[in-house]
Amino acid sequence: MTGSYFILAATFLWAIDTLFRYPLIYSGISASTIVAAEHLVLVAIFLVYCWVKKQSLVLKRSTWFSFIIIGGFGSAIGTLAFTQAFSMMNPSLVILLQKLQPIVAISLSAIILKERINQRFYAYLALCIVGSILLIGDDLSSLFDGSPWHYNAATQAKLLGYGLTLLAVVSWGASTVFGKNLSNQGLSQTQIMGGRFSFGLLFILPWLAIFPSQYTPMSNENMGSLLAMVLLSGLLGMYFYYKGLEKIPSHYSALVEMCFPVMAAAVNWIFLGFSLSPIQILGASTLLLANAALNWQNLKPATNAAQLELES
C-alpha cells in the first residue's frame, strides 16, 4: 500500500531527529529556544506556502479548542517536554516510552468521544505498564534501596526526565484524538499542520517572554542543524505522515509506526552511543508487542466491517 510507504518514510525521518536534537541540547541550547525556533521556521514556511498557493489559513471558531489541544498542548508543551527530557536521560528511553500514547488516546476517546473500550484493552494496558517498568526499573530501583535519592542530582534529573516524558505522552495522545476530530470535520492537511504549528508558536512565545532566561542564542552552525531538523523530521516527516493517513486507515498507520522506536533506538545506539541493557531491551520488546496487539485489536472490527461490506 502506498500509504504505508509514506508513513514508513515518516518514521525514518522521525528516527534521525535525535541526530540533530540531542547535539543541540548538548551544545547548551535550551529546549525552549529549540522548540520556539522550530515553530517559528515552520509557521514562516506555511505562510509562504499559503501565499504562493493562495490558500487561506483562516480557521473557524468551532475548531479553535481542538487546535489549542494539538497546537498548544501537543506541539508546544509536548515537544518542549520531549526535548527537555533528552538532556536528563537516555533519549532512546524517551522515544520508546512514547509508545504509551495509544493508551492515552484510547482512554481519552472513551471519555471524550464516548467510544467503547474492548475488555482486552486492560490486558494490553497491563503489558504496556510491565514493559515500561522494565525499561525504567534500573532508575526507579534507587527509590527503594534506602539511598537518599532526593540528595542525588543525577537521580533527580532522571526522575524529572521520566515525568517530562510522560507529559509528552499525554500531550501527544490528546493531540491524536483532537487531530482526528479536525480531520473528520473536513479540514485539509495544510490547514491542520499550519494551525497546529501556529497555535504552538502562540503558546511558546509568551513562555519565552515571561521567562527570558530560557532563551539562549544560537550560532550559525546550530541554526543550520535546527533548519535541517525542521525540514526533515518536522516538515517532511509530518507531510509524509498525513499523506499516508489520507490513503490508509489510522489503525494500519499505527502498525507501521511501530518501526519508529526501533529505528530511533538503533540510530541512537550506533551514532550517539546510547545503548540499552538486556532488561531494557526486554521491556522495550514487551511494550512494542503490547502496542502492536492493541492496534491489531482495533484493526479487527474495521477489517470485519470491510469484509461484510464487500459481501453485501
C-alpha positions in Angstrom: 0.0 0.0 0.0 1.3 3.4 -1.0 0.1 5.0 2.3 2.2 2.6 4.4 5.3 3.6 2.5 4.6 7.3 3.1 4.3 6.6 6.9 7.4 4.3 6.9 9.3 7.2 5.3 8.0 9.5 8.0 9.1 7.1 10.8 12.6 7.1 9.3 12.8 10.9 9.3 11.5 11.0 12.9 14.1 8.4 13.9 17.0 10.6 12.7 15.6 13.6 14.6 17.8 12.7 17.6 20.9 13.2 15.5 20.1 16.9 15.3 18.1 17.5 18.6 20.5 15.9 21.0 23.7 17.7 19.8 21.7 21.0 20.0 20.8 20.2 23.7 24.4 19.0 24.4 25.8 22.3 23.0 23.9 24.3 25.6 20.9 25.5 23.6 17.8 25.4 25.8 14.8 23.3 25.0 12.6 26.4 24.9 14.8 28.0 22.3 14.9 24.9 20.1 11.1 24.4 20.2 10.4 28.1 19.7 12.8 28.3 16.7 11.3 25.1 15.3 7.8 26.6 15.4 8.9 30.0 14.0 10.5 28.4 11.0 7.6 26.0 10.3 5.0 28.8 10.6 7.1 31.0 8.2 7.2 28.2 5.7 3.5 27.6 5.9 2.7 31.3 5.5 4.9 31.4 2.3 3.3 28.2 1.0 -0.2 29.5 1.6 0.7 32.9 -0.1 2.1 31.1 -3.1 -0.9 28.7 -3.4 -3.3 31.5 -2.5 -4.8 29.3 0.3 -6.4 30.7 3.4 -5.4 29.6 6.9 -8.5 31.3 8.5 -9.9 28.8 10.9 -13.5 28.5 12.2 -14.0 29.3 15.9 -15.5 25.8 16.3 -12.1 24.4 15.6 -10.1 26.6 18.0 -10.4 24.3 21.0 -9.1 21.3 19.0 -6.2 23.4 17.7 -5.4 24.6 21.3 -5.0 20.9 22.2 -3.0 19.8 19.2 -1.0 23.0 18.9 -0.6 24.4 22.4 -0.7 21.2 24.3 0.6 18.7 21.7 3.0 20.7 19.6 4.3 23.3 22.1 4.2 21.7 25.5 4.6 18.1 24.3 7.6 18.9 22.1 9.1 21.1 24.9 8.8 18.3 27.5 10.2 15.7 25.0 13.2 17.9 24.1 14.0 18.7 27.7 13.8 15.0 28.7 16.7 14.4 26.2 19.0 16.3 28.4 18.1 14.3 31.5 18.1 10.6 30.4 18.8 8.2 27.6 16.9 9.6 24.5 16.1 6.0 23.4 14.1 5.6 26.6 12.3 8.9 25.9 11.3 7.7 22.5 10.4 4.1 23.5 8.1 5.3 26.3 6.2 7.4 23.7 4.5 4.1 22.7 2.3 4.6 25.7 0.5 7.2 23.6 -2.2 4.8 22.3 -3.2 4.0 25.9 -3.8 7.8 26.4 -5.5 8.2 23.1 -7.9 5.3 23.6 -8.7 6.3 27.1 -9.5 9.9 26.0 -11.5 8.6 23.1 -13.7 6.7 25.6 -14.1 9.7 27.9 -14.4 12.5 25.3 -15.9 10.7 22.2 -17.8 8.1 24.3 -16.2 5.3 22.3 -16.5 1.8 23.8 -13.3 0.1 25.2 -12.8 -3.6 24.4 -12.2 -5.7 27.5 -8.8 -6.9 26.1 -7.6 -3.3 26.3 -7.0 -3.7 30.0 -4.8 -6.7 29.4 -2.7 -4.8 26.8 -2.6 -1.9 29.3 -1.1 -4.2 31.9 1.5 -5.4 29.4 2.4 -1.8 28.5 2.9 -1.0 32.2 5.1 -4.1 32.7 7.2 -3.2 29.7 7.6 0.4 30.9 8.6 -0.7 34.4 11.3 -3.0 32.8 12.5 0.0 30.8 12.9 2.4 33.7 13.4 -0.2 36.5 17.1 0.4 36.9 16.5 4.1 37.7 13.4 3.5 39.8 15.2 1.0 42.0 17.1 3.8 43.6 13.9 5.0 45.2 13.7 1.8 47.2 17.3 0.8 48.0 17.5 3.1 51.1 19.8 5.7 49.5 19.0 9.3 49.9 17.9 9.8 46.2 16.5 13.2 47.0 20.0 14.5 47.5 21.3 12.8 44.4 21.2 15.3 41.5 21.7 12.6 38.8 18.7 10.6 40.1 16.6 13.7 40.5 17.3 14.6 36.9 16.3 11.1 35.6 13.1 11.1 37.6 12.2 14.6 36.2 13.1 13.3 32.8 10.6 10.5 33.1 8.0 13.0 34.3 8.6 15.1 31.3 8.4 12.1 29.0 5.0 11.1 30.5 3.8 14.7 30.0 4.8 14.4 26.3 2.9 11.1 26.1 -0.3 12.7 27.5 0.1 15.8 25.3 0.6 13.8 22.1 -2.0 11.2 23.0 -4.6 14.0 23.4 -3.3 15.6 20.2 -4.1 12.4 18.3 -7.7 12.4 19.4 -8.4 16.0 18.6 -6.3 15.9 15.4 -8.5 13.1 14.1 -11.6 15.2 15.1 -10.3 18.0 12.9 -9.7 15.6 10.0 -13.3 14.3 10.4 -14.6 17.8 10.1 -13.1 18.0 6.6 -10.0 20.2 7.3 -7.2 19.8 4.8 -3.7 18.5 5.6 -2.3 22.1 5.1 -4.9 23.6 7.5 -4.2 21.0 10.2 -0.5 21.3 10.0 -0.5 25.1 9.7 -2.9 25.5 12.5 -1.0 23.1 14.7 2.3 24.9 14.4 0.7 28.4 14.6 -1.1 27.6 17.8 2.1 26.0 19.1 4.0 29.2 18.4 1.3 31.3 20.1 1.9 29.2 23.3 5.7 29.1 23.2 6.5 32.8 22.5 4.7 34.1 25.7 6.6 31.4 27.7 9.9 33.0 26.5 8.6 36.5 27.1 7.7 35.6 30.7 11.0 33.7 31.3 13.6 35.4 29.1 16.4 33.4 30.8 15.1 30.4 28.9 16.3 31.9 25.7 19.9 31.0 24.5 21.5 32.5 21.4 22.3 30.1 18.5 25.4 30.1 16.3 25.1 29.8 12.5 26.2 26.1 12.8 23.4 25.4 15.4 20.9 27.2 13.2 21.9 25.1 10.3 21.3 21.9 12.3 17.9 23.2 13.5 16.8 24.0 9.9 17.8 20.5 8.8 15.9 19.0 11.7 12.8 21.2 11.0 12.8 20.4 7.3 13.5 16.7 7.6 11.8 15.3 10.7 9.4 18.2 11.2 8.0 19.4 7.9 8.8 16.5 5.5 8.1 13.9 8.2 4.7 15.3 9.1 3.8 15.7 5.4 4.6 12.1 4.7 2.6 11.1 7.8 -0.6 13.0 6.9 -0.2 11.9 3.2 -0.1 8.3 4.4 -3.2 8.8 6.6 -5.1 10.0 3.6 -4.6 6.6 1.9 -4.9 4.1 4.7 -6.9 3.8 8.0 -5.3 5.1 11.2 -5.1 1.6 12.7 -3.0 0.5 9.7 -0.8 3.5 10.2 -0.4 2.8 13.9 1.1 -0.7 13.0 3.6 0.9 10.5 4.6 3.5 13.1 5.9 0.6 15.3 9.1 0.9 13.1 9.8 4.3 14.5 11.1 3.4 18.1 13.1 0.5 16.7 14.7 2.7 14.1 15.3 5.5 16.6 16.9 3.2 19.2 19.2 1.7 16.5 20.2 5.2 15.3 20.9 6.4 18.9 22.9 3.2 19.7 25.0 3.4 16.5 25.6 7.1 16.1 25.3 8.5 19.7 26.3 5.5 21.8 23.1 5.3 23.8 22.8 1.5 24.4 20.1 -0.4 26.2 20.6 -3.1 28.8 19.2 -6.6 28.2 16.4 -5.9 30.7 15.6 -2.6 28.9 15.5 -4.5 25.6 13.1 -7.0 27.1 11.0 -4.1 28.4 11.0 -2.3 25.0 10.0 -5.6 23.3 7.1 -6.1 25.7 5.9 -2.5 25.3 6.1 -2.7 21.5 4.4 -6.1 21.3 1.6 -4.9 23.6 1.3 -1.8 21.5 1.1 -3.9 18.3 -1.5 -6.2 19.8 -3.6 -3.2 20.9 -3.6 -1.7 17.4 -4.3 -5.1 15.9 -7.3 -5.5 18.1 -8.6 -2.1 16.9 -8.0 -3.2 13.3 -10.1 -6.3 13.5 -13.6 -4.6 13.7 -12.7 -2.4 10.8 -11.4 -5.4 8.8 -14.6 -7.4 9.6 -16.8 -4.4 8.6 -15.0 -4.0 5.3 -15.4 -7.7 4.6 -19.2 -7.5 5.3 -19.5 -4.5 3.0 -17.8 -6.5 0.2 -20.1 -9.5 0.7 -23.3 -7.4 0.8 
